Every structure is written in structure tokens, then in C-alpha cells.
Amino acid sequence: MPIQLVVFDIAGTTVADHGNINQTFRDAFQAAGLNVLPEDVDKVMGYKKIEAIEIILQQYKQPLLPGHSIESVHADFTNRMVQFYETTPTLEALPFAEKIFSWLNSIGIQVALDTGFTRPVTNAILNRLHWNNHPDIACVVSSDEVPEGRPATYMIQSIMATTGVQDAKKIVKVGDTEVDVLEGRNAGCGIVIAITTGAYTEQQLHSYAPDYIIHSLDELKGIIQPQWQ
């Protein structure tokens, strides 16, 4: 069945993450009186960020400092991330990302991005990379623009409505986390691809049974081209 759309995650999939998201999460928790292990933050990568904070607080079962809440930790995290992406010299697209976007468009396949970030953080990334109104990106959906984030299917449904793609089997989902894989499966995407450039190792990704595991976006051509022809 011909592919009509590829939905990519952002951080760790198409945009480099050098552990900065994990560190920022832990900094926001620490400011609220809770020390969180890096590996526990990695487990909630890809989730809507306020949901990730709720999961961690349920896991640790420790009260925050007086005056702090889930909402305040989330606001602190958001502010820190926006400032980071607006100023860091290390922000960059992952290798082959823009070439793959261009190649997909050249063969008639639309490109969309979805993310666990809120729109302010997403915009900070898009602005710095000049991906706002990018000719090869049909649309971008952030987790705060839909009722629920991953692994729920609302972001992909929103993308389908915008792009006019009616059959999820004609969609390829690409992401670097467990909930990226689950999002693709729950939405009924025809192909679900995990990539090792983000928070999860190849061994970890294997346990979620994506259709393919890749180590570089350049490998997408070998998967998509035979399906497209």
C-alpha cells in the first residue's frame, strides 16, 4: 500500500538531544525538592511533559516543597527548555533529517512532526532551525494542542485531518521512545520505526517490537522506497 505520510518525533529523532532534556527535567524537580534519577526520566521521554511529571511523582511518592505542584514543576521545566533552545549553540537537526524531508516530498510523501513538548518549547526549536513554514514539513503538532499526548492517538489524528490522509495504514511513524512505538501502533500506522538516536538503546527498543529499528534517518530510504514503488 503506497505511503502518503511520515510522522516524525522531534527531540531525539529529528533534532539532536545531548541529554539536555533529561537534565532540565531533573533541575526542575530538584528546584521543587525532589532528586530524580536520570534513568527514571529516560523512561518517560516522549510523553506529554506534564504527564511525565505526574508519572515520576507517583513513582517517587515524595512530597514537593511547599508552594510547588505538578503545574509549577511543569511551568519551570517549560521555561528552562525554552531558554535552553533559544540560546544553546548545540541545537541542530540530526544527520540526514532535512535531506530525508526533502526526499520524501520529492516522491510525493508528506512529512509531519509531533512531540511531547508544549507549543512554546516546540516553537523555540522550530524558530532556531528555521523549520517554521518549512516547505517540506506539512504540519507540526504539540502535545498541549490535543486532549492527550502519546501513547494516545490524538496527535496523529490531528495530523491526518490537516494533511488529508484518511488511512492510517498509509502512514509511517518514526520515533525514539516506547511511547512513539505505542502511538504508532495505537493509531494503526502501516509501519512503525524506532530509531536509536534518542533516549532508548537498541535493546530497549526491541522489547517494544517496532517493525524496524534504525540507527540513522538515512536508513529510511531503504525501508520506504520499496513500499512506495
SVG drawing of the C-alpha trace seen along z (x, -y; Angstrom):
<svg xmlns="http://www.w3.org/2000/svg" viewBox="-10 -33 37 41">
<polyline fill="none" stroke="black" stroke-width="0.4" points="0.0,0.0 1.6,-3.3 2.8,-5.5 1.3,-9.0 2.8,-10.4 5.7,-10.0 5.2,-11.3 8.5,-12.0 9.1,-12.8 11.3,-15.8 13.8,-15.6 16.0,-12.5 14.6,-11.6 15.0,-14.6 16.6,-17.0 19.7,-16.2 19.4,-15.7 22.6,-15.5 20.9,-14.7 19.7,-18.3 16.1,-17.4 16.8,-14.8 19.0,-17.3 16.4,-20.0 13.7,-17.7 15.9,-16.8 16.8,-20.5 13.1,-21.4 12.3,-18.6 15.3,-19.5 14.1,-23.1 10.9,-21.7 12.7,-19.5 12.9,-16.1 16.0,-14.4 15.2,-12.2 17.5,-9.6 18.4,-10.1 17.2,-6.6 13.7,-7.3 13.5,-10.4 14.5,-8.4 11.6,-6.1 9.1,-8.9 10.7,-10.5 8.2,-11.0 5.3,-11.5 3.4,-14.8 5.6,-16.5 3.0,-17.2 2.0,-13.6 5.7,-12.6 5.9,-14.7 2.8,-13.0 4.3,-9.6 7.5,-10.4 5.8,-11.9 3.6,-8.8 6.8,-6.6 8.7,-8.5 5.8,-9.1 7.6,-12.1 6.0,-15.5 7.3,-18.5 8.5,-21.6 5.7,-23.9 4.4,-26.1 5.3,-23.6 3.0,-21.4 2.8,-19.4 1.8,-22.6 4.7,-24.6 7.3,-21.9 5.9,-21.8 6.0,-25.6 9.6,-25.6 10.6,-22.9 8.9,-24.6 10.6,-27.9 14.0,-26.3 13.6,-24.4 12.5,-27.5 15.5,-29.4 17.8,-26.5 16.6,-26.1 16.6,-29.8 20.2,-30.2 22.1,-26.9 24.8,-26.7 24.4,-22.9 20.8,-22.9 20.9,-21.1 19.0,-18.8 20.1,-15.2 22.1,-14.0 20.0,-13.4 16.8,-14.8 16.4,-17.7 17.6,-15.6 15.0,-12.9 12.3,-15.5 13.2,-16.8 13.5,-13.3 10.1,-12.3 8.4,-15.4 10.2,-14.8 8.4,-11.4 5.0,-12.7 5.1,-11.7 4.1,-14.3 6.2,-15.0 4.8,-15.9 6.2,-16.3 4.7,-15.5 6.2,-16.0 5.7,-15.6 6.7,-19.2 4.3,-22.1 3.9,-24.6 6.3,-27.2 9.1,-24.7 8.3,-23.4 8.3,-26.9 11.7,-27.7 13.1,-24.7 11.4,-25.4 12.4,-29.1 16.1,-28.3 16.2,-25.6 14.1,-27.7 11.6,-24.9 8.6,-27.2 6.7,-27.2 9.3,-24.8 8.3,-23.8 9.0,-20.1 7.1,-20.0 3.3,-19.8 2.4,-20.4 3.6,-20.2 1.5,-19.1 2.5,-19.6 1.1,-17.6 -0.7,-20.6 -2.8,-21.1 -4.7,-17.8 -6.6,-16.2 -3.9,-13.6 -0.3,-13.0 1.3,-9.7 0.6,-6.9 -2.9,-8.2 -3.5,-8.8 -4.8,-12.4 -1.7,-14.0 -1.6,-11.6 -5.4,-12.1 -4.8,-15.9 -2.0,-15.4 -4.3,-13.2 -7.0,-15.9 -4.5,-18.6 -2.8,-16.6 -5.9,-14.9 -4.6,-11.4 -7.5,-9.2 -6.0,-5.7 -3.5,-5.3 -2.1,-2.2 -0.5,-4.7 1.4,-6.4 4.9,-5.6 5.6,-6.6 9.3,-7.3 10.4,-7.9 13.0,-7.1 10.9,-6.1 8.5,-3.4 5.5,-5.8 6.4,-6.7 6.1,-3.0 2.9,-2.7 1.5,-5.8 2.1,-4.4 0.6,-1.0 -2.5,-2.6 -3.1,-4.8 -2.9,-1.8 0.1,-3.1 1.2,-0.9 4.9,-0.9 6.3,-1.8 10.0,-2.6 12.2,-3.1 15.5,-5.0 18.4,-4.7 19.5,-8.4 17.5,-9.3 16.7,-8.1 16.5,-4.4 19.0,-1.8 18.5,0.8 18.0,3.5 15.3,1.4 13.6,0.6 13.5,4.3 11.2,5.1 8.5,2.8 8.5,4.7 8.6,1.9 8.6,3.0 12.1,1.7 14.9,0.3 17.3,-2.1 20.4,-3.9 20.2,-6.8 17.5,-8.6 19.3,-7.8 18.2,-4.2 14.6,-5.2 15.1,-5.3 15.8,-1.6 12.6,-0.9 10.2,-3.4 11.3,-3.2 10.2,0.5 6.9,-0.3 6.3,-3.4 7.0,-1.8"/>
</svg>
